[in-house]
Amino acid sequence: MKKTFALLSAAALLAISFTSAQAFPTGKSNESGDYISGTGLSHLLNGGIYGGTMERDVQFGAVVLPLETSKAVLYLGLELRPWVTLFVGGGAAEHELGMADGDSSHMVEAGLLLNVIDHDILDPTLFEDRLRLNMGATWSMTEANWYGEDVKWQEINAFVTLSIVNDTTGNKHFNPNSIALYAGPMYSYIDSDDLEADQELGFMAGIEIFMSETISLDLGLRQFDGTGFEGGLNIQF
């Protein structure tokens, strides 16, 4: 399991090193006309890899301890509608609680992503700007062994992000098709017999770079009790 986690982590770090995309799977085309109307059968499937770290305080027994999670997840997504994407994923994770290291463990995830609003700020010209509103919810399940006790938990995350997208197509000095800056609130709930989240409301922000119409890279931060970082590589088939 540790070898698997190392391989997935290396792949995720490689994606991050390119300068990354939304640390959550994404099923949308970045073309404004495709955002609501759809992109055809060739864009029904998408996939990729994402990973990173998350830091937060949790109630464990009678004490509050910092929980740090490192994960690397491969995912596959399906566009149920042009603006709705369902995804499932699996990978490996390591969880450190206080001074106790947990063994490498599996992690499974699933989620629903909604592309709600796509609004042009300027007419279609070079460096056109757009505003976007995205929403999503994810579910994950994992486990760890701390102090001789097997601990299992599920986590539900929900988020809303506002993005400003700047198209760079036609600029010979810059290769990516477009860049999006995003930010918004995040809610995270832990369901477990042994753990309880100390802080459920957080904040997320990041940068999304569309290298082409089908490939995007992402780098973002997640702020709860501590700051975590995630990155990912997303591909539309």
C-alpha positions in Angstrom: 0.0 0.0 0.0 2.8 2.4 0.8 4.3 1.8 -2.7 0.9 2.5 -4.2 0.6 5.7 -2.2 4.1 6.8 -3.2 3.4 6.3 -6.9 0.1 8.2 -6.8 1.6 11.0 -4.8 4.5 11.3 -7.3 2.0 11.6 -10.1 0.0 14.2 -8.3 3.1 16.2 -7.4 4.2 16.0 -11.1 0.8 17.6 -12.1 1.2 20.3 -9.4 4.7 21.1 -10.6 3.3 22.1 -14.0 1.3 24.8 -12.2 -2.1 23.4 -11.6 -6.3 23.3 -12.0 -9.1 23.0 -9.5 -8.0 20.2 -7.1 -11.5 18.9 -7.6 -12.5 17.0 -10.8 -14.0 19.2 -13.5 -16.3 18.2 -16.3 -16.7 21.5 -18.1 -15.3 22.8 -21.4 -13.7 26.2 -21.0 -15.3 27.5 -24.2 -18.1 30.0 -23.3 -20.5 28.6 -25.9 -20.1 25.1 -24.6 -20.6 25.9 -20.9 -24.4 25.5 -20.9 -25.2 24.0 -24.4 -22.7 21.1 -24.1 -19.7 19.8 -26.1 -21.0 16.7 -27.8 -20.4 13.0 -27.1 -16.6 13.3 -27.1 -16.8 15.3 -23.9 -19.1 13.1 -21.9 -16.2 11.5 -20.1 -13.4 13.1 -18.2 -10.7 11.9 -15.7 -7.5 12.8 -14.1 -5.6 12.8 -10.8 -5.6 15.2 -7.8 -4.0 15.2 -4.4 -2.5 17.2 -1.7 -2.8 17.9 2.1 -5.5 19.0 4.5 -5.0 20.3 8.0 -7.8 20.6 10.6 -8.5 20.1 14.3 -10.7 17.1 15.4 -12.2 15.9 18.7 -10.6 12.5 19.5 -11.9 11.1 22.8 -11.6 13.9 25.3 -9.0 16.0 23.5 -8.7 18.1 20.4 -5.8 17.2 18.1 -4.6 18.3 14.7 -5.4 15.9 11.9 -3.2 16.2 8.7 -4.3 14.1 5.7 -2.2 13.5 2.6 -4.0 11.9 -0.4 -3.6 11.1 -4.1 -6.8 10.1 -6.0 -7.5 8.9 -9.5 -11.0 9.8 -10.8 -13.4 9.3 -13.7 -16.2 11.6 -14.4 -19.4 11.5 -16.4 -21.4 14.5 -17.7 -25.0 13.6 -16.9 -26.0 17.0 -18.4 -23.9 19.6 -20.0 -23.8 21.5 -16.7 -23.8 18.4 -14.3 -20.9 16.1 -13.7 -20.8 13.0 -11.5 -17.5 11.5 -10.6 -16.0 8.5 -8.6 -12.4 8.0 -7.6 -10.1 6.0 -5.5 -6.5 6.2 -4.2 -4.4 6.2 -1.1 -4.1 8.4 1.9 -2.0 8.9 5.1 -3.4 10.5 8.2 -1.4 11.9 11.1 -3.3 12.7 14.3 -1.3 14.7 16.8 2.1 12.8 17.1 0.6 9.5 15.9 1.4 8.5 12.3 -1.2 6.3 10.6 -0.4 3.6 8.1 -1.1 4.1 4.5 -4.8 3.5 3.8 -7.2 3.4 0.9 -9.6 6.3 0.1 -12.7 6.3 -2.0 -14.5 9.4 -3.2 -17.6 10.4 -5.2 -19.1 13.8 -6.0 -21.5 15.9 -8.0 -20.4 19.2 -9.6 -22.6 21.9 -11.0 -21.7 24.7 -13.4 -24.4 27.2 -12.5 -23.5 30.6 -14.2 -21.3 31.6 -17.1 -21.5 35.4 -17.8 -19.4 37.3 -20.3 -18.0 40.5 -18.9 -16.6 41.8 -22.2 -17.4 41.1 -25.8 -15.5 38.2 -27.5 -12.1 39.8 -28.0 -8.5 39.0 -27.0 -8.3 38.7 -23.2 -12.1 38.3 -22.9 -13.2 38.0 -19.3 -16.0 35.9 -17.8 -17.6 35.3 -14.4 -18.5 31.8 -13.4 -20.4 30.4 -10.4 -19.7 26.7 -9.6 -21.1 24.5 -6.9 -20.2 21.0 -5.8 -20.5 18.3 -3.1 -18.1 15.4 -2.5 -18.2 12.3 -0.2 -15.2 10.3 0.9 -14.4 7.3 3.1 -11.1 6.3 4.6 -9.5 4.9 7.8 -6.5 5.0 10.0 -4.9 3.2 13.0 -3.9 5.5 15.9 -2.8 4.4 19.4 -3.8 0.8 18.6 -7.3 1.7 17.6 -8.8 1.4 14.1 -10.7 4.6 13.2 -13.0 4.8 10.2 -14.8 7.9 9.0 -16.7 9.5 6.2 -16.4 13.1 5.1 -18.8 15.3 3.2 -17.6 18.5 1.6 -19.7 21.2 -0.2 -18.4 24.3 -1.8 -19.4 27.4 -3.9 -16.8 29.2 -6.0 -16.8 32.3 -8.0 -14.3 32.4 -10.9 -12.9 35.1 -13.1 -11.8 33.6 -16.4 -9.3 35.4 -18.7 -8.9 34.1 -22.2 -5.4 34.3 -23.7 -6.1 32.6 -27.0 -4.3 34.6 -29.7 -1.5 35.8 -27.5 1.7 34.5 -29.0 3.6 35.2 -25.8 1.4 32.9 -23.6 0.5 29.3 -24.5 -2.4 28.4 -22.3 -5.9 29.0 -23.7 -7.2 30.7 -20.5 -6.6 31.2 -16.8 -9.3 31.2 -14.1 -8.9 32.6 -10.5 -11.5 31.1 -8.1 -12.5 31.5 -4.5 -15.4 30.7 -2.2 -16.7 29.2 1.1 -16.4 25.4 1.9 -18.2 23.2 4.3 -16.8 19.9 5.6 -18.6 17.4 7.9 -17.0 14.3 9.5 -19.2 11.3 10.3 -17.4 8.9 12.7 -17.9 7.2 16.0 -14.4 8.4 17.0 -13.8 11.8 15.4 -15.7 15.1 15.3 -14.6 18.1 13.3 -13.7 21.2 15.4 -14.3 23.6 12.5 -16.7 22.8 9.7 -16.7 26.1 7.8 -13.6 26.9 5.7 -12.4 28.7 2.6 -10.9 27.6 -0.7 -9.1 29.6 -3.5 -6.8 28.8 -6.3 -5.8 29.2 -10.0 -7.0 27.0 -12.9 -4.9 26.9 -16.1 -6.5 25.5 -19.3 -3.5 24.3 -21.4 -6.0 23.4 -24.2 -9.7 22.8 -24.7 -9.4 19.3 -23.1 -6.5 19.6 -20.5 -6.4 21.8 -17.4 -4.1 22.1 -14.4 -5.0 23.3 -10.9 -3.4 24.6 -7.7 -5.5 25.6 -4.8 -5.5 26.1 -1.0 -8.0 24.9 1.6 -8.3 26.8 4.8 -9.8 25.3 8.0 -7.9 25.3 11.3 -4.7 25.1 9.2 -3.9 25.7 5.5 -3.8 22.7 3.1 -2.8 22.7 -0.6 -4.1 20.6 -3.4 -3.4 20.2 -7.1 -4.7 18.2 -10.0 -4.6 17.3 -13.7 -8.0 17.1 -15.5 -8.5 15.6 -19.0 -11.7 15.5 -21.1 -11.8 12.5 -23.5 
